[in-house]
Amino acid sequence: MSGTASGTSGEPSPGAAWWFAFGTFTVLPVRAKAVDREVAGRGMAAAPAVGVVLGLAAAAVLLAAGALSGSRLLAAVLAVGALAWLTRALHLDGLADLADGLGSGRPPGQALDVMKRSDIGPFGVVTLVVALLVQVAALAALPGAPAVAALVAACASGRLAVTWA
């Protein structure tokens, strides 16, 4: 056996890649029983589909909050917040680390050390505030169906970048 979750043929179970993808890209506490290069590769290929699910979940928050509050701004804030929570804010953490490293003005090796630290510096904070405000403003400017389409497209294409990489 190759160390994968498998049946009698030694092939990885079809669901292992999906478990891996959802466990990697979401806050959901799911994991593939065992992961090898094949399962991980298939999981990365499934990343855009996970993005679609995340986009639909954020869209549900957007529509429900908009209907209950009557405020597109509040709905956008809650949808962007839900998306950050559903993804463990992994993308936001990476953005803050990058901003702190680039903003440090240090040589590459030292900038990398800044990026590896668990704290967040002023460049990271400002970058996150601006990025989140842009997301909320853009989403609040769109009415229902276009906002839903934008959320799903953004989440799917963001994870497609992982697949391409």
C-alpha positions in Angstrom: 0.0 0.0 0.0 1.1 3.5 -0.7 -0.1 5.0 2.6 -3.3 6.4 1.3 -6.9 5.8 2.4 -7.6 2.9 0.1 -9.7 0.0 -0.7 -8.5 -3.5 -1.6 -6.9 -2.4 -4.9 -4.4 -0.1 -3.2 -5.9 2.9 -5.0 -6.7 6.0 -2.9 -10.4 6.3 -2.0 -12.2 8.8 -4.3 -13.1 10.9 -1.3 -9.6 11.3 0.1 -8.7 14.2 -2.2 -12.0 16.0 -1.3 -11.4 15.5 2.4 -7.9 16.8 1.9 -9.1 19.9 0.0 -11.8 20.8 2.4 -9.5 20.2 5.4 -6.8 22.4 3.9 -8.9 25.3 2.5 -11.7 25.6 5.1 -12.2 25.7 8.9 -14.1 22.4 8.7 -12.5 19.8 10.9 -12.1 17.2 8.2 -8.9 15.4 7.1 -8.0 12.6 4.7 -7.1 9.5 6.6 -3.7 9.4 4.8 -2.2 11.7 2.2 0.4 11.0 -0.4 1.4 13.0 -3.5 -1.6 11.6 -5.6 -4.2 12.6 -2.9 -2.6 16.0 -2.4 -2.4 16.6 -6.1 -6.0 15.7 -6.6 -6.9 17.8 -3.5 -5.2 20.9 -5.0 -7.1 20.2 -8.3 -10.3 20.3 -6.3 -9.5 23.6 -4.7 -11.6 25.7 -7.1 -14.6 23.6 -6.3 -14.0 24.2 -2.6 -13.9 27.9 -3.6 -17.3 27.6 -5.2 -18.7 26.1 -1.9 -17.1 28.9 0.1 -18.4 31.5 -2.2 -21.9 30.1 -2.0 -21.7 30.0 1.8 -20.6 33.6 1.9 -23.4 34.5 -0.6 -26.0 32.9 1.7 -24.7 35.1 4.6 -24.9 38.1 2.3 -28.4 37.4 1.1 -29.7 36.5 4.6 -28.1 39.5 6.3 -29.3 41.8 3.5 -32.9 40.6 3.7 -32.9 40.8 7.5 -31.2 44.1 7.9 -32.0 45.9 4.7 -28.4 47.1 4.6 -26.1 46.0 1.8 -23.2 47.4 3.7 -23.9 45.3 6.8 -24.5 42.3 4.7 -21.2 42.8 2.9 -19.3 43.1 6.2 -20.9 39.9 7.5 -20.2 38.0 4.2 -16.6 39.1 4.1 -16.2 38.2 7.8 -17.9 34.8 7.3 -15.5 34.1 4.4 -12.5 35.0 6.6 -13.8 32.7 9.3 -14.6 29.9 6.9 -11.0 30.0 5.6 -9.3 30.4 8.9 -8.2 33.8 7.5 -5.3 32.0 6.0 -5.2 34.4 3.0 -5.3 37.4 5.3 -2.5 36.1 7.4 -0.3 35.6 4.4 -1.1 39.1 3.1 -0.2 40.7 6.4 3.0 38.7 6.5 3.9 39.8 3.0 3.2 43.4 3.8 5.2 43.4 6.9 8.2 41.8 5.2 8.1 44.1 2.2 7.5 47.2 4.4 10.3 46.4 6.8 12.9 47.8 4.3 15.3 45.0 5.4 17.5 42.8 3.2 15.7 39.8 1.8 16.9 37.3 4.5 15.8 39.6 7.3 12.6 40.5 5.6 11.8 36.8 5.4 12.4 36.5 9.1 9.9 39.3 9.7 7.4 37.4 7.6 7.9 34.2 9.6 7.1 35.8 12.9 3.7 35.2 14.4 3.0 38.8 15.3 1.6 41.5 12.9 3.3 44.8 12.3 1.9 48.2 11.2 2.3 47.4 7.5 0.3 44.2 7.9 -2.4 46.0 9.9 -2.8 48.8 7.3 -2.8 46.4 4.4 -5.5 44.2 6.0 -7.7 47.2 6.9 -7.4 48.5 3.3 -7.9 45.1 1.7 -11.0 44.3 3.8 -12.5 47.7 3.3 -12.0 47.3 -0.5 -13.7 43.9 -0.4 -16.7 45.2 1.6 -17.1 48.4 -0.5 -17.0 46.4 -3.7 -19.5 43.8 -2.5 -21.8 46.4 -1.0 -21.9 48.3 -4.3 -23.4 45.3 -6.1 -27.1 44.3 -6.0 -28.1 40.7 -5.2 -27.3 38.4 -8.1 -24.2 40.2 -9.3 -22.9 40.2 -5.7 -23.5 36.5 -5.4 -21.8 35.9 -8.7 -18.8 38.1 -7.6 -18.4 36.2 -4.4 -18.5 32.8 -6.1 -16.2 33.9 -8.9 -13.7 35.5 -6.5 -13.5 32.4 -4.2 -13.2 29.9 -7.1 -10.6 31.9 -9.0 -8.6 32.5 -5.8 -8.3 28.8 -5.3 -7.7 28.2 -9.0 -4.5 30.1 -8.5 -3.4 27.4 -6.0 -4.2 24.7 -8.6 -2.1 26.5 -11.2 0.8 27.0 -8.8 
